Amino acid sequence: MYEELYEPLPQKEPYLKRLGLAAVPAADKKNLDLLIYSHQLHIPFEDLDVCEFKRTASLSISSLYEKVILRKRGGYCYELNALFASLLTACGYEVTPCMSRILRECDDEFVPPISHRINLVKMDGQQYFCDVGYGGPMPAGALPLLDGWEECIQGQTFRLEQVDAFWWNLLYRSKDTFSTVMRFSPVPCEPVDFVALNAFASTHEHSVFPRLRMVNLRTLQGSVSLIGDTFTLSENGNKTVRQITEEEFLPILEQYFHLCIS
């Protein structure tokens, strides 16, 4: 019934070309960092199918490949991290999908539901946190699961903290202050475990995705995002924010996110 979630990647080469890479990289830490960074630069986080067209996101690997690689779209976490896991597996990495809670901008007394997928990659006995499907600050490389590990990647500083035997926090430093972005569990999951979570995210009235369009893409100089009608361009530490009109929506998608939506 769920065989399509476990399909192998149709082809590696077009995926790598979409990432701006010419050849299949060796399965090592340096190339894992390159794959993550390239993915964030070329494939946007976006929920337009869910928000604009009221479609339930498909988690079939062949459907994701057709959407993201052939039609050059983006997606949200359940889509992008699923497809990325299939690429990593095809390149020789050992990948484990895991669940996460988004804690950014949450009250300390409020426990949000699990609503995010990440990937853990194991190399030489060490697990690494990998994420190409979050619409906020995310590491532009793989972070080793080591309590207290702190690393600056592409000008952004992140830290990992072990909460207990089952949970870890990912923190992001803005100016001089760390804040928690998400809390994830390294307990292994199966692709089928995200079917119900994806259905909720795509269709439920309490999910943010059907109600608010979100598009985000890392750039060489910073990032660009569209949240609702608010367009934000961050370049070299400078931020420009403005409201857009509906007439500007499609041209902005094409110019800044390289998305052609029909």
C-alpha positions as CSV (number, residue, x, y, z in Angstrom):
1,M,0.0,0.0,0.0
2,Y,2.9,2.4,0.8
3,E,5.4,0.9,-1.6
4,E,5.8,4.3,-3.4
5,L,7.3,5.8,-0.3
6,Y,10.2,3.3,-0.5
7,E,10.9,3.6,-4.2
8,P,14.6,4.2,-5.2
9,L,15.4,7.5,-6.8
10,P,14.7,7.4,-10.5
11,Q,18.0,9.0,-11.5
12,K,20.8,10.7,-9.7
13,E,22.3,12.8,-12.5
14,P,19.3,15.1,-13.1
15,Y,18.9,15.7,-9.4
16,L,22.6,16.6,-9.1
17,K,22.3,18.9,-12.1
18,R,19.4,20.6,-10.3
19,L,21.8,21.3,-7.5
20,G,24.4,22.7,-9.8
21,L,26.7,19.6,-9.4
22,A,28.2,17.8,-12.3
23,A,29.2,14.4,-10.9
24,V,28.1,11.9,-8.3
25,P,30.2,12.8,-5.2
26,A,31.9,10.4,-2.9
27,A,30.0,9.6,0.2
28,D,32.0,11.6,2.8
29,K,31.4,14.5,5.2
30,K,32.8,17.1,2.8
31,N,30.4,16.1,0.0
32,L,27.5,15.8,2.4
33,D,28.0,19.4,3.4
34,L,28.2,20.3,-0.3
35,L,25.0,18.5,-1.1
36,I,23.1,20.2,1.8
37,Y,24.3,23.7,0.9
38,S,23.7,23.2,-2.8
39,H,20.2,21.9,-2.0
40,Q,19.4,25.0,0.1
41,L,20.7,27.3,-2.7
42,H,18.8,25.7,-5.5
43,I,15.5,24.2,-4.2
44,P,13.2,26.5,-2.3
45,F,11.1,25.6,0.7
46,E,7.5,26.3,-0.4
47,D,4.0,25.2,0.4
48,L,2.2,26.6,-2.8
49,D,0.6,23.3,-3.8
50,V,-1.0,23.1,-0.3
51,C,-1.8,26.7,0.1
52,E,-2.6,28.0,-3.4
53,F,-4.0,24.9,-5.0
54,K,-5.3,23.0,-2.0
55,R,-3.5,19.8,-2.9
56,T,-2.4,17.1,-0.5
57,A,1.3,16.8,-0.9
58,S,2.4,13.4,-2.3
59,L,5.2,11.6,-0.6
60,S,5.7,9.1,-3.4
61,I,9.4,9.3,-4.5
62,S,8.5,9.2,-8.2
63,S,6.0,12.0,-7.7
64,L,8.4,14.1,-5.7
65,Y,11.1,13.6,-8.3
66,E,8.7,14.7,-11.0
67,K,7.7,17.8,-9.1
68,V,11.0,19.0,-7.7
69,I,13.5,17.8,-10.2
70,L,11.7,17.7,-13.5
71,R,9.2,20.6,-13.0
72,K,11.8,22.5,-10.8
73,R,9.5,23.2,-7.9
74,G,10.2,23.2,-4.2
75,G,8.3,21.7,-1.3
76,Y,8.0,21.5,2.4
77,C,9.8,19.3,4.9
78,Y,8.0,16.0,4.3
79,E,8.6,16.4,0.6
80,L,12.2,17.8,0.4
81,N,13.7,15.7,3.2
82,A,12.1,12.6,1.8
83,L,13.5,13.2,-1.7
84,F,16.9,14.3,-0.3
85,A,17.1,11.0,1.7
86,S,16.6,9.1,-1.5
87,L,19.4,11.0,-3.2
88,L,21.7,10.4,-0.2
89,T,20.9,6.7,-0.2
90,A,21.6,6.5,-3.9
91,C,25.0,8.2,-3.3
92,G,25.9,5.7,-0.7
93,Y,25.0,7.4,2.6
94,E,23.2,5.6,5.5
95,V,20.1,7.7,6.2
96,T,17.6,7.6,8.9
97,P,14.4,9.8,8.9
98,C,13.5,11.3,12.3
99,M,10.7,13.4,13.7
100,S,10.9,16.9,15.1
101,R,9.0,19.7,16.9
102,I,9.4,23.3,15.8
103,L,10.0,25.4,18.9
104,R,11.0,28.7,17.3
105,E,8.8,31.5,18.6
106,C,7.0,29.1,21.0
107,D,6.2,29.8,24.6
108,D,8.4,27.8,27.0
109,E,5.3,26.3,28.6
110,F,3.7,25.2,25.3
111,V,4.7,21.9,23.8
112,P,4.0,22.0,20.0
113,P,3.1,18.8,18.2
114,I,5.6,16.9,16.0
115,S,5.3,18.6,12.7
116,H,8.7,18.3,11.0
117,R,10.9,15.7,9.4
118,I,14.7,15.7,9.5
119,N,17.3,13.2,8.4
120,L,20.2,11.7,10.3
121,V,23.2,10.4,8.3
122,K,25.6,8.0,9.9
123,M,29.3,7.9,8.8
124,D,32.1,6.1,10.6
125,G,30.0,5.5,13.6
126,Q,28.9,9.2,14.0
127,Q,25.4,10.5,13.3
128,Y,24.9,13.9,11.7
129,F,21.9,16.2,11.7
130,C,20.8,17.1,8.1
131,D,17.9,19.3,7.0
132,V,17.0,20.8,3.6
133,G,13.3,21.3,4.3
134,Y,12.8,24.0,6.9
135,G,11.6,27.4,6.1
136,G,13.7,29.2,8.7
137,P,17.3,29.2,9.9
138,M,18.9,25.8,9.2
139,P,22.5,24.7,9.0
140,A,24.1,24.8,5.6
141,G,25.9,21.6,6.4
142,A,25.7,18.5,8.5
143,L,26.1,18.8,12.3
144,P,27.5,15.9,14.4
145,L,25.2,14.7,17.2
146,L,27.6,15.8,20.0
147,D,26.2,17.5,23.1
148,G,27.2,21.1,23.1
149,W,28.6,21.0,19.5
150,E,28.7,24.6,18.1
151,E,29.6,25.5,14.6
152,C,29.4,28.5,12.2
153,I,28.5,27.5,8.7
154,Q,28.1,30.1,5.9
155,G,28.0,32.8,8.5
156,Q,25.3,31.3,10.7
157,T,26.1,29.7,14.1
158,F,24.2,26.7,15.4
159,R,24.5,24.5,18.5
160,L,23.2,21.1,19.4
161,E,22.2,20.2,23.0
162,Q,21.0,16.9,24.2
163,V,17.9,17.3,26.3
164,D,17.6,13.6,27.5
165,A,17.9,10.1,26.1
166,F,15.3,10.8,23.5
167,W,15.5,14.4,22.4
168,W,18.0,17.0,21.1
169,N,17.6,20.7,20.6
170,L,18.9,22.7,17.6
171,L,19.7,26.3,18.6
172,Y,20.5,29.3,16.3
173,R,22.5,32.3,17.4
174,S,21.0,35.7,16.3
175,K,23.4,38.5,17.3
176,D,24.7,37.3,20.7
177,T,21.7,35.2,21.8
178,F,20.9,31.5,21.1
179,S,17.3,30.5,20.7
180,T,15.9,27.0,20.1
181,V,14.7,26.3,16.6
182,M,13.5,22.7,16.9
183,R,13.6,19.6,19.1
184,F,14.2,16.3,17.3
185,S,14.5,12.7,18.3
186,P,17.2,10.4,16.9
187,V,14.8,7.5,17.3
188,P,14.6,6.0,13.8
189,C,11.3,6.3,11.8
190,E,10.0,4.8,8.7
191,P,8.8,6.9,5.6
192,V,5.3,5.6,6.3
193,D,5.3,7.3,9.7
194,F,5.0,10.6,8.0
195,V,1.9,9.9,6.1
196,A,-0.6,11.0,8.8
197,L,1.6,14.0,9.7
198,N,1.7,15.0,6.0
199,A,-2.1,14.7,5.7
200,F,-2.6,16.9,8.7
201,A,-0.1,19.5,7.4
202,S,-1.7,19.5,4.0
203,T,-5.3,19.7,4.9
204,H,-6.2,20.4,8.6
205,E,-7.7,23.7,9.5
206,H,-5.2,24.1,12.4
207,S,-2.2,23.6,10.1
208,V,-0.5,26.8,9.0
209,F,0.3,25.5,5.5
210,P,-3.2,25.6,3.9
211,R,-3.7,29.1,5.4
212,L,-0.4,30.9,4.7
213,R,1.8,30.8,1.6
214,M,5.5,30.5,2.5
215,V,8.5,30.5,0.1
216,N,12.1,30.6,1.3
217,L,15.4,30.2,-0.4
218,R,19.0,30.6,0.7
219,T,21.2,32.8,-1.6
220,L,24.9,33.3,-1.8
221,Q,24.4,36.7,-0.1
222,G,21.8,35.7,2.5
223,S,18.2,34.6,1.8
224,V,14.9,35.6,0.2
225,S,11.4,34.8,1.6
226,L,7.8,35.4,0.9
227,I,5.4,34.9,3.8
228,G,1.8,35.8,2.9
229,D,2.3,39.1,1.1
230,T,5.5,40.1,2.9
231,F,8.6,39.9,0.8
232,T,12.0,39.9,2.5
233,L,15.3,40.2,0.8
234,S,18.4,39.7,3.1
235,E,21.8,40.5,1.5
236,N,25.1,40.8,3.3
237,G,23.5,41.6,6.6
238,N,21.1,44.1,5.2
239,K,17.3,43.4,5.1
240,T,14.6,44.8,2.8
241,V,11.0,44.1,3.7
242,R,7.9,45.2,1.7
243,Q,4.4,44.2,1.0
244,I,3.6,42.9,-2.5
245,T,0.5,42.9,-4.6
246,E,-1.2,39.9,-6.2
247,E,0.0,41.2,-9.6
248,E,3.6,40.9,-8.3
249,F,3.2,37.4,-6.9
250,L,4.1,35.3,-10.0
251,P,6.9,37.6,-11.3
252,I,8.5,37.5,-7.8
253,L,8.3,33.7,-7.7
254,E,10.1,33.5,-11.0
255,Q,12.7,36.3,-10.4
256,Y,13.8,35.4,-6.9
257,F,12.8,31.8,-6.4
258,H,13.1,30.5,-10.0
259,L,9.6,29.0,-9.7
260,C,7.2,29.0,-12.7
261,I,3.7,28.3,-11.3
262,S,0.8,27.7,-13.7
